[in-house]
Amino acid sequence: MSAFLSLLLAYLFLGLAIIGIFIPGLPTVPFLLLTAWFAARGTEKLHQWLYAHPSLGKLLIDWEQQKAISKRSKLLAVFMLIVSWWIMHFNVENKWVSILTALFFILIAAFLCSRPDPE
């Protein structure tokens, strides 16, 4: 993969991660992890900035070193999954979509909650 494409994808996923902070249902951490992965291949400057960032850096370092997610991040993520599902449930005509989404969100929440807390 070319450095330019990696750089482009890193910035795309960074944008999605930032948007995910404010929009329920759009995940932040997976996009942030993808940003770090592509930045490592596309631009050392962005990669260093991510790891040095006061908020984002700790999330990345905890995940990279321990595969851990902070209790606060888990609670916030599960809360946002519940809010997202609740909003969608009352705005979607097809109840199967609501049921399948609930099952998917439960799997995501279970995965998040199964990760250890950082040391």
ROPAKE-77642 format. One record per atom (N, C-alpha, C): chain; atom name; residue in three letters; y, x, z. Coordinates in nm, 3 decimals. Layout:
 chain name resn      py      px      pz
     A   CA  ala       Y       X       Z
...
This chain:
 chain name resn      py      px      pz
     A    N  met  -0.117   0.086   0.000
     A   CA  met   0.000   0.000   0.000
     A    C  met   0.123   0.090   0.000
     A    N  ser   0.219   0.054  -0.080
     A   CA  ser   0.339   0.137  -0.090
     A    C  ser   0.426   0.123   0.035
     A    N  ala   0.504   0.226   0.059
     A   CA  ala   0.595   0.225   0.175
     A    C  ala   0.697   0.112   0.161
     A    N  phe   0.742   0.086   0.038
     A   CA  phe   0.841  -0.020   0.016
     A    C  phe   0.783  -0.156   0.050
     A    N  leu   0.659  -0.183   0.006
     A   CA  leu   0.596  -0.312   0.036
     A    C  leu   0.573  -0.326   0.186
     A    N  ser   0.529  -0.218   0.251
     A   CA  ser   0.510  -0.221   0.397
     A    C  ser   0.642  -0.250   0.468
     A    N  leu   0.749  -0.186   0.423
     A   CA  leu   0.881  -0.208   0.482
     A    C  leu   0.925  -0.353   0.462
     A    N  leu   0.905  -0.405   0.343
     A   CA  leu   0.942  -0.543   0.313
     A    C  leu   0.865  -0.641   0.402
     A    N  leu   0.735  -0.619   0.415
     A   CA  leu   0.653  -0.706   0.500
     A    C  leu   0.690  -0.692   0.648
     A    N  ala   0.723  -0.571   0.690
     A   CA  ala   0.764  -0.550   0.829
     A    C  ala   0.889  -0.634   0.861
     A    N  tyr   0.987  -0.631   0.772
     A   CA  tyr   1.109  -0.708   0.796
     A    C  tyr   1.084  -0.858   0.783
     A    N  leu   0.995  -0.898   0.693
     A   CA  leu   0.960  -1.040   0.680
     A    C  leu   0.899  -1.091   0.811
     A    N  phe   0.801  -1.016   0.863
     A   CA  phe   0.735  -1.060   0.987
     A    C  phe   0.828  -1.049   1.107
     A    N  leu   0.919  -0.953   1.107
     A   CA  leu   1.018  -0.945   1.214
     A    C  leu   1.107  -1.070   1.213
     A    N  gly   1.150  -1.110   1.095
     A   CA  gly   1.230  -1.232   1.083
     A    C  gly   1.155  -1.354   1.133
     A    N  leu   1.027  -1.365   1.095
     A   CA  leu   0.946  -1.478   1.142
     A    C  leu   0.926  -1.473   1.294
     A    N  ala   0.909  -1.353   1.348
     A   CA  ala   0.893  -1.340   1.494
     A    C  ala   1.020  -1.386   1.566
     A    N  ile   1.135  -1.347   1.514
     A   CA  ile   1.262  -1.387   1.576
     A    C  ile   1.281  -1.538   1.565
     A    N  ile   1.251  -1.595   1.449
     A   CA  ile   1.261  -1.741   1.433
     A    C  ile   1.165  -1.810   1.529
     A    N  gly   1.046  -1.751   1.549
     A   CA  gly   0.946  -1.808   1.639
     A    C  gly   0.990  -1.817   1.783
     A    N  ile   1.087  -1.735   1.820
     A   CA  ile   1.140  -1.743   1.957
     A    C  ile   1.207  -1.877   1.980
     A    N  phe   1.269  -1.932   1.875
     A   CA  phe   1.350  -2.052   1.888
     A    C  phe   1.284  -2.180   1.837
     A    N  ile   1.179  -2.167   1.755
     A   CA  ile   1.116  -2.285   1.696
     A    C  ile   0.978  -2.306   1.757
     A    N  pro   0.957  -2.419   1.825
     A   CA  pro   0.826  -2.446   1.882
     A    C  pro   0.720  -2.451   1.772
     A    N  gly   0.605  -2.396   1.801
     A   CA  gly   0.495  -2.401   1.707
     A    C  gly   0.484  -2.279   1.618
     A    N  leu   0.592  -2.204   1.605
     A   CA  leu   0.589  -2.083   1.524
     A    C  leu   0.566  -1.966   1.619
     A    N  pro   0.453  -1.898   1.604
     A   CA  pro   0.420  -1.793   1.701
     A    C  pro   0.510  -1.672   1.687
     A    N  thr   0.534  -1.605   1.795
     A   CA  thr   0.618  -1.485   1.795
     A    C  thr   0.535  -1.358   1.801
     A    N  val   0.444  -1.352   1.896
     A   CA  val   0.370  -1.227   1.921
     A    C  val   0.285  -1.184   1.801
     A    N  pro   0.209  -1.275   1.735
     A   CA  pro   0.133  -1.227   1.619
     A    C  pro   0.223  -1.169   1.510
     A    N  phe   0.337  -1.233   1.487
     A   CA  phe   0.430  -1.180   1.387
     A    C  phe   0.488  -1.046   1.431
     A    N  leu   0.511  -1.033   1.559
     A   CA  leu   0.562  -0.906   1.613
     A    C  leu   0.458  -0.795   1.596
     A    N  leu   0.332  -0.826   1.621
     A   CA  leu   0.225  -0.728   1.603
     A    C  leu   0.212  -0.688   1.456
     A    N  leu   0.224  -0.785   1.366
     A   CA  leu   0.221  -0.753   1.223
     A    C  leu   0.342  -0.668   1.184
     A    N  thr   0.457  -0.697   1.243
     A   CA  thr   0.577  -0.617   1.217
     A    C  thr   0.552  -0.472   1.255
     A    N  ala   0.497  -0.451   1.373
     A   CA  ala   0.471  -0.314   1.420
     A    C  ala   0.371  -0.244   1.329
     A    N  trp   0.269  -0.314   1.287
     A   CA  trp   0.166  -0.254   1.202
     A    C  trp   0.225  -0.212   1.067
     A    N  phe   0.301  -0.302   1.005
     A   CA  phe   0.360  -0.269   0.875
     A    C  phe   0.472  -0.166   0.889
     A    N  ala   0.547  -0.173   0.998
     A   CA  ala   0.655  -0.075   1.019
     A    C  ala   0.599   0.065   1.033
     A    N  ala   0.483   0.078   1.097
     A   CA  ala   0.420   0.210   1.113
     A    C  ala   0.385   0.270   0.977
     A    N  arg   0.364   0.187   0.879
     A   CA  arg   0.328   0.233   0.746
     A    C  arg   0.446   0.239   0.650
     A    N  gly   0.556   0.174   0.688
     A   CA  gly   0.669   0.165   0.596
     A    C  gly   0.793   0.241   0.639
     A    N  thr   0.822   0.240   0.767
     A   CA  thr   0.944   0.305   0.815
     A    C  thr   0.930   0.344   0.962
     A    N  glu   0.934   0.470   0.986
     A   CA  glu   0.923   0.520   1.123
     A    C  glu   1.042   0.474   1.207
     A    N  lys   1.158   0.460   1.144
     A   CA  lys   1.278   0.420   1.216
     A    C  lys   1.262   0.279   1.277
     A    N  leu   1.215   0.184   1.199
     A   CA  leu   1.193   0.048   1.250
     A    C  leu   1.082   0.049   1.354
     A    N  his   0.977   0.124   1.330
     A   CA  his   0.866   0.132   1.424
     A    C  his   0.914   0.184   1.560
     A    N  gln   0.994   0.290   1.560
     A   CA  gln   1.048   0.344   1.685
     A    C  gln   1.143   0.246   1.752
     A    N  trp   1.223   0.175   1.672
     A   CA  trp   1.316   0.077   1.727
     A    C  trp   1.239  -0.034   1.799
     A    N  leu   1.130  -0.082   1.738
     A   CA  leu   1.050  -0.187   1.800
     A    C  leu   0.996  -0.144   1.936
     A    N  tyr   0.939  -0.024   1.941
     A   CA  tyr   0.879   0.023   2.066
     A    C  tyr   0.984   0.060   2.171
     A    N  ala   1.105   0.091   2.128
     A   CA  ala   1.212   0.125   2.222
     A    C  ala   1.290   0.001   2.267
     A    N  his   1.270  -0.112   2.199
     A   CA  his   1.344  -0.234   2.230
     A    C  his   1.310  -0.278   2.372
     A    N  pro   1.413  -0.317   2.451
     A   CA  pro   1.389  -0.352   2.592
     A    C  pro   1.293  -0.470   2.612
     A    N  ser   1.293  -0.566   2.524
     A   CA  ser   1.204  -0.682   2.540
     A    C  ser   1.078  -0.671   2.456
     A    N  leu   1.095  -0.640   2.330
     A   CA  leu   0.982  -0.637   2.238
     A    C  leu   0.890  -0.519   2.262
     A    N  gly   0.946  -0.405   2.298
     A   CA  gly   0.868  -0.284   2.315
     A    C  gly   0.759  -0.298   2.419
     A    N  lys   0.790  -0.359   2.532
     A   CA  lys   0.691  -0.375   2.639
     A    C  lys   0.574  -0.460   2.592
     A    N  leu   0.601  -0.567   2.518
     A   CA  leu   0.493  -0.651   2.466
     A    C  leu   0.400  -0.571   2.377
     A    N  leu   0.459  -0.491   2.289
     A   CA  leu   0.379  -0.411   2.195
     A    C  leu   0.298  -0.304   2.267
     A    N  ile   0.361  -0.237   2.361
     A   CA  ile   0.292  -0.130   2.435
     A    C  ile   0.178  -0.186   2.520
     A    N  asp   0.203  -0.299   2.587
     A   CA  asp   0.098  -0.363   2.667
     A    C  asp  -0.021  -0.401   2.579
     A    N  trp   0.007  -0.456   2.462
     A   CA  trp  -0.101  -0.496   2.372
     A    C  trp  -0.174  -0.374   2.317
     A    N  glu  -0.099  -0.275   2.274
     A   CA  glu  -0.159  -0.157   2.213
     A    C  glu  -0.247  -0.080   2.311
     A    N  gln  -0.199  -0.063   2.432
     A   CA  gln  -0.271   0.020   2.528
     A    C  gln  -0.378  -0.054   2.607
     A    N  gln  -0.355  -0.183   2.634
     A   CA  gln  -0.446  -0.255   2.724
     A    C  gln  -0.500  -0.385   2.666
     A    N  lys  -0.454  -0.423   2.547
     A   CA  lys  -0.486  -0.556   2.492
     A    C  lys  -0.450  -0.663   2.593
     A    N  ala  -0.334  -0.643   2.658
     A   CA  ala  -0.290  -0.730   2.767
     A    C  ala  -0.165  -0.807   2.726
     A    N  ile  -0.151  -0.926   2.785
     A   CA  ile  -0.034  -1.011   2.764
     A    C  ile   0.016  -1.052   2.902
     A    N  ser   0.146  -1.042   2.923
     A   CA  ser   0.202  -1.074   3.054
     A    C  ser   0.181  -1.222   3.088
     A    N  lys   0.175  -1.248   3.217
     A   CA  lys   0.156  -1.386   3.264
     A    C  lys   0.271  -1.475   3.215
     A    N  arg   0.392  -1.423   3.218
     A   CA  arg   0.508  -1.499   3.171
     A    C  arg   0.494  -1.535   3.023
     A    N  ser   0.449  -1.440   2.942
     A   CA  ser   0.431  -1.465   2.798
     A    C  ser   0.322  -1.568   2.774
     A    N  lys   0.214  -1.558   2.851
     A   CA  lys   0.105  -1.656   2.837
     A    C  lys   0.154  -1.796   2.871
     A    N  leu   0.224  -1.807   2.985
     A   CA  leu   0.273  -1.938   3.027
     A    C  leu   0.370  -1.997   2.925
     A    N  leu   0.460  -1.914   2.875
     A   CA  leu   0.556  -1.961   2.776
     A    C  leu   0.485  -2.003   2.648
     A    N  ala   0.388  -1.925   2.604
     A   CA  ala   0.315  -1.957   2.481
     A    C  ala   0.237  -2.088   2.495
     A    N  val   0.168  -2.105   2.607
     A   CA  val   0.091  -2.228   2.628
     A    C  val   0.185  -2.347   2.640
     A    N  phe   0.296  -2.330   2.709
     A   CA  phe   0.395  -2.437   2.719
     A    C  phe   0.446  -2.477   2.581
     A    N  met   0.477  -2.378   2.498
     A   CA  met   0.528  -2.407   2.363
     A    C  met   0.420  -2.473   2.276
     A    N  leu   0.295  -2.435   2.294
     A   CA  leu   0.187  -2.502   2.222
     A    C  leu   0.179  -2.650   2.260
     A    N  ile   0.192  -2.677   2.389
     A   CA  ile   0.187  -2.816   2.437
     A    C  ile   0.305  -2.895   2.382
     A    N  val   0.424  -2.839   2.390
     A   CA  val   0.543  -2.907   2.338
     A    C  val   0.530  -2.931   2.188
     A    N  ser   0.485  -2.830   2.116
     A   CA  ser   0.469  -2.843   1.971
     A    C  ser   0.370  -2.953   1.936
     A    N  trp   0.257  -2.955   2.008
     A   CA  trp   0.158  -3.058   1.980
     A    C  trp   0.213  -3.196   2.015
     A    N  trp   0.282  -3.206   2.125
     A   CA  trp   0.337  -3.335   2.170
     A    C  trp   0.434  -3.391   2.065
     A    N  ile   0.522  -3.306   2.015
     A   CA  ile   0.619  -3.348   1.912
     A    C  ile   0.544  -3.390   1.785
     A    N  met   0.448  -3.309   1.745
     A   CA  met   0.374  -3.339   1.622
     A    C  met   0.292  -3.467   1.637
     A    N  his   0.230  -3.485   1.753
     A   CA  his   0.144  -3.601   1.776
     A    C  his   0.217  -3.733   1.751
     A    N  phe   0.342  -3.739   1.791
     A   CA  phe   0.417  -3.864   1.775
     A    C  phe   0.490  -3.874   1.642
     A    N  asn   0.478  -3.772   1.558
     A   CA  asn   0.547  -3.774   1.429
     A    C  asn   0.452  -3.763   1.310
     A    N  val   0.323  -3.761   1.336
     A   CA  val   0.224  -3.751   1.228
     A    C  val   0.145  -3.880   1.222
     A    N  glu   0.135  -3.935   1.102
     A   CA  glu   0.061  -4.060   1.084
     A    C  glu  -0.089  -4.040   1.098
     A    N  asn  -0.139  -3.931   1.044
     A   CA  asn  -0.283  -3.905   1.042
     A    C  asn  -0.326  -3.847   1.176
     A    N  lys  -0.402  -3.924   1.252
     A   CA  lys  -0.445  -3.882   1.385
     A    C  lys  -0.545  -3.768   1.379
     A    N  trp  -0.618  -3.753   1.266
     A   CA  trp  -0.711  -3.640   1.253
     A    C  trp  -0.635  -3.508   1.253
     A    N  val  -0.519  -3.508   1.192
     A   CA  val  -0.436  -3.387   1.193
     A    C  val  -0.399  -3.353   1.337
     A    N  ser  -0.363  -3.454   1.412
     A   CA  ser  -0.327  -3.435   1.553
     A    C  ser  -0.446  -3.382   1.634
     A    N  ile  -0.563  -3.438   1.611
     A   CA  ile  -0.683  -3.396   1.684
     A    C  ile  -0.721  -3.253   1.648
     A    N  leu  -0.722  -3.221   1.519
     A   CA  leu  -0.759  -3.086   1.476
     A    C  leu  -0.657  -2.983   1.524
     A    N  thr  -0.530  -3.021   1.522
     A   CA  thr  -0.427  -2.931   1.572
     A    C  thr  -0.444  -2.907   1.721
     A    N  ala  -0.475  -3.012   1.795
     A   CA  ala  -0.499  -2.998   1.939
     A    C  ala  -0.614  -2.901   1.965
     A    N  leu  -0.722  -2.914   1.890
     A   CA  leu  -0.836  -2.824   1.907
     A    C  leu  -0.798  -2.680   1.874
     A    N  phe  -0.723  -2.662   1.766
     A   CA  phe  -0.677  -2.529   1.728
     A    C  phe  -0.587  -2.469   1.836
     A    N  phe  -0.494  -2.548   1.887
     A   CA  phe  -0.403  -2.501   1.993
     A    C  phe  -0.481  -2.469   2.121
     A    N  ile  -0.585  -2.546   2.151
     A   CA  ile  -0.667  -2.517   2.269
     A    C  ile  -0.736  -2.382   2.253
     A    N  leu  -0.786  -2.354   2.133
     A   CA  leu  -0.849  -2.224   2.108
     A    C  leu  -0.748  -2.110   2.124
     A    N  ile  -0.627  -2.130   2.073
     A   CA  ile  -0.523  -2.027   2.087
     A    C  ile  -0.490  -2.006   2.235
     A    N  ala  -0.472  -2.116   2.307
     A   CA  ala  -0.440  -2.106   2.450
     A    C  ala  -0.552  -2.038   2.527
     A    N  ala  -0.677  -2.069   2.493
     A   CA  ala  -0.791  -2.007   2.560
     A    C  ala  -0.793  -1.856   2.534
     A    N  phe  -0.766  -1.817   2.410
     A   CA  phe  -0.760  -1.675   2.378
     A    C  phe  -0.650  -1.606   2.457
     A    N  leu  -0.530  -1.665   2.456
     A   CA  leu  -0.418  -1.605   2.530
     A    C  leu  -0.450  -1.591   2.678
     A    N  cys  -0.504  -1.697   2.736
     A   CA  cys  -0.533  -1.694   2.880
     A    C  cys  -0.647  -1.599   2.914
     A    N  ser  -0.731  -1.567   2.818
     A   CA  ser  -0.843  -1.475   2.844
     A    C  ser  -0.799  -1.328   2.842
     A    N  arg  -0.680  -1.301   2.793
     A   CA  arg  -0.629  -1.162   2.789
     A    C  arg  -0.588  -1.122   2.929
     A    N  pro  -0.613  -0.997   2.967
     A   CA  pro  -0.572  -0.953   3.101
     A    C  pro  -0.420  -0.941   3.113
     A    N  asp  -0.374  -0.943   3.237
     A   CA  asp  -0.233  -0.913   3.264
     A    C  asp  -0.215  -0.762   3.256
     A    N  pro  -0.098  -0.716   3.211
     A   CA  pro  -0.076  -0.570   3.207
     A    C  pro  -0.075  -0.512   3.347
     A    N  glu  -0.117  -0.387   3.358
     A   CA  glu  -0.118  -0.319   3.487
     A    C  glu   0.021  -0.280   3.529
